[in-house]
Amino acid sequence: MKTKIIIAGVIVAAVSVMTVRNAQARDQQDPSVKIIPTTQKDVIKVIYAFNSAEVVNVKFSNREEVLKTDEISPKDFEGGFSKKYNVEKMDDKPFWVEISNSALSVTYRMKSQNGKWSAQLEKTTYTNPIVAMN
C-alpha cells in the first residue's frame, strides 16, 4: 500500500513539473506585445505589457523601406503602454510592425480589408544576456 502511495506521489510530481514547463514554453511563444484592431478605420493599437526601464522602438516598414518610427521613452509608461497609430497612408498594402528594445523584438505582418487591419505574429526574439560562471 505504501508503495502505491509513493508511486502515485511521484506521478503527481512529474505531471506538475511537465505542466509548469509547458506553461513556461507557452509564455515564451506568446509575447505580451500585441497589435489589435480598433473600431476606427485605418487605426491600430499597439499594446506593450512589460515594465521596461529602457526605450521601446516601434517601426513600420514595407518590403522596400522603413516608413515610420516611434521611440517611446520609459518615463512615458510604467508597467507597459497602449498606443494608437493611424495607418491610413499604408493604402491597404501589407506592411510590418516591429516593437523592440534590447531584450525583446516582436514583428507582426499587417493586412487590411477595407481599412480594417489584422495582425499576424511573424517573429519573436528574446535577447537574454549571457552570464559566465567561474
N, CA and C of each residue as an Amber inpcrd file, in Angstrom:
protein
   402
   0.8210000  -1.1900000   0.0000000   0.0000000   0.0000000   0.0000000
   0.8670000   1.2550000   0.0000000   1.9420000   1.2410000   0.8220000
   2.8290000   2.3980000   0.8740000   3.5160000   2.6090000  -0.4680000
   3.8440000   1.5350000  -1.1410000   4.4990000   1.6260000  -2.4470000
   3.5820000   2.3030000  -3.4550000   2.2940000   1.9680000  -3.4410000
   1.3400000   2.5880000  -4.3630000   1.2120000   4.0840000  -4.0920000
   1.2090000   4.4680000  -2.8250000   1.1110000   5.8870000  -2.4660000
   2.3530000   6.6360000  -2.9370000   3.5150000   6.0370000  -2.7600000
   4.7670000   6.6720000  -3.2020000   4.7810000   6.8120000  -4.7190000
   4.3750000   5.7790000  -5.4310000   4.3340000   5.8350000  -6.9010000
   3.3440000   6.9070000  -7.3610000   2.1850000   6.9610000  -6.7100000
   1.1920000   7.9850000  -7.0700000   1.7520000   9.3840000  -6.8150000
   2.4730000   9.5630000  -5.7190000   3.0880000  10.8640000  -5.4120000
   4.1210000  11.2670000  -6.4500000   4.9320000  10.3110000  -6.8900000
   5.9400000  10.5840000  -7.9200000   5.2640000  10.9610000  -9.2360000
   4.1940000  10.2710000  -9.5840000   3.4660000  10.5790000 -10.8260000
   2.8710000  11.9820000 -10.7590000   2.2670000  12.3330000  -9.6270000
   1.6890000  13.6750000  -9.4670000   2.7840000  14.7330000  -9.5790000
   3.9280000  14.4990000  -8.9590000   5.0380000  15.4560000  -9.0400000
   5.5310000  15.6030000 -10.4760000   5.6580000  14.4960000 -11.1990000
   6.1250000  14.5490000 -12.5900000   5.1380000  15.3050000 -13.4720000
   3.8560000  15.0540000 -13.2900000   2.8370000  15.7580000 -14.0750000
   2.8710000  17.2520000 -13.7560000   3.0620000  17.5970000 -12.4930000
   3.1380000  19.0090000 -12.1040000   4.3150000  19.7020000 -12.7730000
   5.4650000  19.0670000 -12.7860000   6.6540000  19.6450000 -13.4220000
   6.4170000  19.8310000 -14.9160000   5.8300000  18.8300000 -15.5680000
   5.5720000  18.9370000 -17.0090000   4.5760000  20.0540000 -17.3040000
   3.5740000  20.2260000 -16.4570000   2.5800000  21.2830000 -16.6540000
   3.2190000  22.6580000 -16.5290000   4.0750000  22.8450000 -15.5360000
   4.7570000  24.1290000 -15.3490000   5.6730000  24.4190000 -16.5310000
   6.4210000  23.4510000 -16.9920000   7.3110000  23.6600000 -18.1460000
   6.5150000  23.9820000 -19.4070000   5.3970000  23.3240000 -19.5970000
   4.5510000  23.5880000 -20.7550000   4.0100000  25.0170000 -20.7030000
   3.6000000  25.4650000 -19.5190000   3.0930000  26.8340000 -19.3700000
   4.1990000  27.8470000 -19.6350000   5.4190000  27.5780000 -19.1620000
   6.5420000  28.4810000 -19.4170000   6.8590000  28.5330000 -20.9020000
   6.8280000  27.4120000 -21.5760000   7.0950000  27.3850000 -23.0170000
   6.0230000  28.1640000 -23.7710000   4.7830000  28.0500000 -23.3500000
   3.6930000  28.7820000 -23.9920000   3.8820000  30.2820000 -23.8010000
   4.3310000  30.6940000 -22.5980000   4.5910000  32.1110000 -22.3510000
   5.6930000  32.6240000 -23.2590000   6.7130000  31.8120000 -23.5230000
   7.7980000  32.2180000 -24.4070000   7.3040000  32.3850000 -25.8380000
   6.3380000  31.5800000 -26.2560000   5.8360000  31.6410000 -27.6220000
   4.8200000  32.7590000 -27.8040000   4.1790000  33.1860000 -26.7620000
   3.1070000  34.1630000 -26.8470000   3.5370000  35.4360000 -26.1190000
   4.1850000  36.3600000 -26.8030000   4.7050000  37.5500000 -26.1320000
   3.5880000  38.4660000 -25.6520000   3.8970000  39.2690000 -24.6560000
   2.9370000  40.2410000 -24.1380000   3.0400000  41.5440000 -24.9080000
   3.1920000  41.4210000 -26.2030000   3.1790000  42.5530000 -27.1220000
   2.1510000  42.1970000 -28.1850000   1.1250000  43.0080000 -28.3040000
   0.0300000  42.6990000 -29.2250000  -0.2790000  43.9010000 -30.1030000
  -0.8350000  43.6200000 -31.2610000  -1.4080000  44.6520000 -32.1170000
  -2.8490000  44.2450000 -32.3510000  -3.7520000  45.1470000 -32.0010000
  -5.1690000  44.8350000 -32.1440000  -5.8550000  45.8950000 -33.0030000
  -6.9190000  45.4990000 -33.7030000  -7.6690000  46.4840000 -34.4870000
  -8.5000000  47.3650000 -33.5560000  -8.9210000  48.4900000 -34.0600000
  -9.8160000  49.3700000 -33.3130000 -11.1160000  49.5070000 -34.0990000
 -12.0610000  50.2070000 -33.5270000 -13.3230000  50.4380000 -34.2310000
 -13.1740000  51.5250000 -35.2930000 -12.0820000  52.2810000 -35.2260000
 -11.8300000  53.3370000 -36.2010000 -11.1640000  52.7590000 -37.4460000
 -11.5290000  53.2800000 -38.6010000 -10.9280000  52.8320000 -39.8570000
  -9.4680000  53.2800000 -39.9050000  -8.5850000  52.3790000 -40.3600000
  -7.1560000  52.6480000 -40.5340000  -6.4450000  53.0560000 -39.2460000
  -6.8950000  52.5310000 -38.1240000  -6.2300000  52.7850000 -36.8440000
  -5.9790000  51.4400000 -36.1710000  -4.7300000  51.2430000 -35.7230000
  -4.3750000  50.0330000 -34.9770000  -3.8920000  50.4450000 -33.5940000
  -3.9160000  49.4970000 -32.6750000  -3.4470000  49.7720000 -31.3170000
  -2.3290000  48.7950000 -30.9780000  -1.2060000  49.3380000 -30.5190000
  -0.0760000  48.5300000 -30.0630000  -0.1460000  48.4610000 -28.5420000
  -0.1190000  47.2430000 -28.0170000  -0.1200000  47.0320000 -26.5690000
   1.2020000  46.3870000 -26.1840000   1.9150000  47.0340000 -25.2700000
   3.2040000  46.5510000 -24.7750000   3.0230000  46.3300000 -23.2760000
   2.8860000  45.0810000 -22.8500000   2.5290000  44.7710000 -21.4660000
   3.7330000  44.3510000 -20.6320000   4.8070000  45.1200000 -20.7290000
   6.0060000  44.8790000 -19.9350000   6.3800000  46.1620000 -19.2140000
   6.9730000  46.0350000 -18.0530000   7.5680000  47.1780000 -17.3800000
   9.0020000  47.2630000 -17.8770000   9.3940000  48.3870000 -18.4410000
  10.7210000  48.4980000 -19.0410000  11.3970000  49.7770000 -18.5780000
  12.6820000  49.6980000 -18.3080000  13.4540000  50.8710000 -17.9180000
  14.1970000  51.4530000 -19.1100000  13.8590000  51.0130000 -20.2990000
  14.5470000  51.4980000 -21.4940000  13.5550000  51.8580000 -22.5890000
  14.0550000  52.5290000 -23.5890000  13.2450000  52.9830000 -24.7140000
  12.6810000  51.7860000 -25.4810000  11.4380000  51.9160000 -25.9310000
  10.8100000  50.9160000 -26.7940000  10.6470000  51.5510000 -28.1710000
  11.1060000  50.8510000 -29.1950000  11.0110000  51.3460000 -30.5660000
   9.8800000  50.6360000 -31.2980000   9.0830000  51.4210000 -32.0220000
   8.0220000  50.8780000 -32.8680000   8.3610000  51.2990000 -34.2890000
   8.5610000  50.3060000 -35.1570000   8.9990000  50.5790000 -36.5320000
   7.9870000  50.0090000 -37.5160000   7.5570000  50.8450000 -38.4600000
   6.6380000  50.4510000 -39.5270000   7.4410000  50.3710000 -40.8160000
   7.3330000  49.2500000 -41.5330000   8.0980000  49.1140000 -42.7750000
   7.3200000  48.2770000 -43.7900000   7.6760000  48.4850000 -45.0640000
   7.1570000  47.6170000 -46.1180000   8.3350000  46.8230000 -46.6570000
   8.2030000  46.2090000 -47.7890000   9.2990000  45.3870000 -48.3300000
  10.5250000  46.2170000 -48.7100000  10.3260000  47.4720000 -49.0380000
  11.4230000  48.2960000 -49.5450000  12.0900000  49.1780000 -48.4970000
  11.3210000  49.7090000 -47.5320000  11.8940000  50.7350000 -46.6640000
  11.1570000  50.8300000 -45.3320000  11.8110000  51.5400000 -44.4090000
  11.1760000  51.8860000 -43.1440000  10.2950000  53.1030000 -43.4100000
   9.0340000  53.0030000 -43.0410000   8.0700000  54.0590000 -43.3370000
   7.9230000  55.0550000 -42.1980000   8.0330000  54.5540000 -40.9750000
   7.8360000  55.4160000 -39.8150000   8.4530000  54.7390000 -38.6040000
   8.9830000  55.5380000 -37.6940000   9.4810000  55.0010000 -36.4300000
   8.9290000  55.8430000 -35.2870000   8.7780000  55.2080000 -34.1550000
   8.3180000  55.8870000 -32.9480000   9.1650000  55.3730000 -31.8000000
   9.7110000  56.2850000 -31.0340000  10.5470000  55.9310000 -29.8930000
   9.7860000  56.3330000 -28.6340000   9.4640000  55.3550000 -27.7990000
   8.6710000  55.6160000 -26.6030000   9.5760000  55.5300000 -25.3870000
   9.6720000  56.6410000 -24.6810000  10.5490000  56.7490000 -23.5190000
   9.9540000  55.9900000 -22.3330000  10.8110000  55.3650000 -21.5070000
  10.2890000  54.6200000 -20.3530000   9.5890000  55.5250000 -19.3390000
   9.8950000  56.8150000 -19.3540000   9.2040000  57.7140000 -18.4200000
   7.7450000  57.9330000 -18.8310000   7.4210000  57.5820000 -20.0780000
   6.0570000  57.7470000 -20.5770000   5.1400000  56.5840000 -20.2160000
   5.6930000  55.5190000 -19.6700000   4.8560000  54.3770000 -19.2930000
   5.4650000  53.6540000 -18.1080000   4.5810000  53.1250000 -17.2840000
   5.0040000  52.2890000 -16.1690000   4.1510000  51.0310000 -16.2090000
   4.7810000  49.9010000 -16.3620000   4.0430000  48.6470000 -16.4610000
   3.5410000  48.3560000 -17.8590000   4.0030000  49.1460000 -18.8440000
   3.5970000  48.9180000 -20.2220000   2.8680000  50.1210000 -20.7990000
   2.4280000  49.9890000 -22.0460000   1.6890000  51.0780000 -22.6770000
   0.7340000  50.5350000 -23.7270000  -0.1850000  51.3800000 -24.1090000
  -1.1330000  51.1120000 -25.1830000  -1.1950000  52.3870000 -26.0080000
  -0.9170000  52.2650000 -27.3080000  -0.8620000  53.4600000 -28.1460000
  -1.5040000  53.1780000 -29.4980000  -2.3030000  54.1460000 -29.9720000
  -2.9570000  54.0170000 -31.2740000  -2.0960000  54.6690000 -32.3520000
  -2.1340000  54.0570000 -33.5410000  -1.4150000  54.5850000 -34.7040000
  -2.3680000  54.6490000 -35.8900000  -2.3450000  55.7740000 -36.5890000
  -3.1210000  55.9300000 -37.8090000  -2.2800000  55.3900000 -38.9600000
  -2.7760000  54.3850000 -39.6510000  -2.0350000  53.7540000 -40.7480000
  -2.7340000  53.9750000 -42.0890000  -3.4710000  55.0570000 -42.1820000
  -4.2220000  55.3730000 -43.3950000  -3.3170000  55.4750000 -44.6230000
  -2.0950000  55.9740000 -44.4470000  -1.1770000  56.1720000 -45.5770000
  -0.6100000  54.8660000 -46.1240000  -0.9270000  53.7590000 -45.5110000
  -0.4200000  52.4680000 -45.9840000  -1.1960000  51.9610000 -47.2020000
  -2.2980000  52.6140000 -47.5550000  -3.0710000  52.2990000 -48.7670000
  -3.4800000  50.8330000 -48.8680000  -3.8650000  50.2260000 -47.7830000
  -4.3240000  48.8330000 -47.7670000  -3.2770000  47.8360000 -48.2660000
  -2.0120000  48.2330000 -48.2930000  -0.9370000  47.3130000 -48.6910000
  -0.3350000  46.6900000 -47.4350000   0.0730000  45.4250000 -47.5170000
   0.6830000  44.7890000 -46.3410000   1.9450000  45.5280000 -45.8930000
   2.1460000  45.5610000 -44.5850000   3.3580000  46.1410000 -44.0140000
   3.6610000  45.4110000 -42.7100000   4.8070000  45.7170000 -42.1300000
   5.2510000  45.0730000 -40.9010000   5.4150000  46.1090000 -39.8000000
   5.1250000  45.6720000 -38.5690000   5.3460000  46.4990000 -37.3900000
   6.2670000  45.7110000 -36.4730000   7.3960000  46.3260000 -36.1210000
   8.3450000  45.6990000 -35.1950000   8.3880000  46.5270000 -33.9190000
   8.1330000  45.8790000 -32.7860000   8.1910000  46.5210000 -31.4810000
   9.3930000  45.9140000 -30.7740000  10.3380000  46.7650000 -30.3500000
  11.5790000  46.1920000 -29.8220000  12.2310000  47.0710000 -28.7630000
  13.0280000  46.4150000 -27.9460000  14.0140000  47.0440000 -27.0730000
  15.2000000  46.0850000 -27.0360000  16.1330000  46.2880000 -26.1200000
  17.3350000  45.4460000 -26.1500000  17.0600000  43.9940000 -25.7400000
  15.9460000  43.7240000 -25.0640000  15.6600000  42.3740000 -24.5860000
  14.6530000  41.6040000 -25.4360000  13.8990000  42.3110000 -26.2920000
  12.7900000  41.6740000 -26.9880000  12.5370000  42.3550000 -28.3200000
  12.2100000  41.5560000 -29.3220000  11.7880000  42.0890000 -30.6160000
  10.6190000  41.2420000 -31.1100000   9.5030000  41.9120000 -31.4200000
   8.3050000  41.2250000 -31.8930000   7.8880000  41.8690000 -33.2080000
   7.6760000  41.0410000 -34.2340000   7.2970000  41.5500000 -35.5520000
   5.9470000  40.9730000 -35.9630000   5.0600000  41.8710000 -36.3800000
   3.7410000  41.4960000 -36.8820000   3.6140000  41.9130000 -38.3370000
   2.9460000  41.0880000 -39.1290000   2.5990000  41.4430000 -40.5100000
   1.1600000  41.9320000 -40.4910000   0.9420000  43.0900000 -41.0840000
  -0.3710000  43.7130000 -41.0890000  -1.0080000  43.5890000 -42.4660000
  -2.2810000  43.1850000 -42.4820000  -3.0500000  43.1060000 -43.7290000
  -4.3620000  43.8460000 -43.5170000  -4.8380000  44.4790000 -44.5910000
  -6.0540000  45.2680000 -44.4890000  -7.1420000  44.7460000 -45.4070000
  -8.3530000  44.9230000 -44.9430000  -9.5140000  44.6750000 -45.7800000
 -10.4840000  45.8210000 -45.5030000 -10.5430000  46.7490000 -46.4620000
 -11.4150000  47.9230000 -46.3560000 -11.1290000  48.7590000 -45.1100000
  -9.8450000  48.9660000 -44.8180000  -9.4700000  49.8130000 -43.6910000
  -9.4710000  49.1300000 -42.3450000  -9.8470000  47.8710000 -42.2860000
  -9.7960000  47.1030000 -41.0390000  -8.5570000  46.2270000 -41.0860000
  -7.6420000  46.4790000 -40.1890000  -6.3420000  45.8150000 -40.2100000
  -6.3310000  44.6050000 -39.2960000  -5.6510000  43.5510000 -39.7410000
  -5.4440000  42.3640000 -38.9100000  -3.9440000  42.1180000 -38.7980000
  -3.5340000  41.6680000 -37.6270000  -2.1170000  41.4410000 -37.3470000
  -1.8390000  39.9500000 -37.2410000  -0.7390000  39.5290000 -37.8570000
  -0.3030000  38.1380000 -37.7650000   1.1170000  38.1380000 -37.2100000
   1.3170000  37.4600000 -36.0840000   2.6390000  37.3800000 -35.4790000
   3.5780000  36.6330000 -36.4090000   4.6900000  37.2640000 -36.7730000
   5.6710000  36.6190000 -37.6560000   6.8970000  36.1390000 -36.9080000
   7.3710000  36.9520000 -35.9400000   8.6270000  36.5710000 -35.2990000
   8.7140000  37.1910000 -33.9110000   9.2220000  36.4140000 -32.9680000
   9.5170000  36.9010000 -31.6230000  10.9390000  36.4930000 -31.2930000
  11.7370000  37.4590000 -30.8600000  13.1230000  37.1760000 -30.5000000
  13.3870000  37.7170000 -29.1060000  13.8020000  36.8330000 -28.2030000
  14.2030000  37.2410000 -26.8600000  15.7200000  37.3110000 -26.8380000
  16.2550000  38.4240000 -26.3880000  17.6990000  38.6010000 -26.3230000
  18.1050000  38.6280000 -24.8570000  18.4420000  37.4780000 -24.3350000
  18.8570000  37.3930000 -22.9390000  20.3710000  37.4640000 -22.8580000
  20.9000000  38.2480000 -21.9100000  22.3540000  38.3380000 -21.7930000
  22.9580000  37.0020000 -21.3600000  24.1390000  36.7380000 -21.8580000
  24.8520000  35.5130000 -21.4990000  25.6240000  35.7720000 -20.2150000
  25.4730000  34.8780000 -19.2680000  26.1450000  35.0260000 -17.9840000
  27.1890000  33.9240000 -17.8680000  28.4220000  34.3220000 -17.5990000
  29.5040000  33.3440000 -17.4410000  29.7140000  33.0600000 -15.9630000
  29.9670000  31.8070000 -15.6580000  30.2290000  31.4220000 -14.2710000
  31.6230000  30.8200000 -14.1910000  32.2940000  31.0980000 -13.1030000
  33.6340000  30.5280000 -12.8810000  33.5380000  29.2050000 -12.1910000
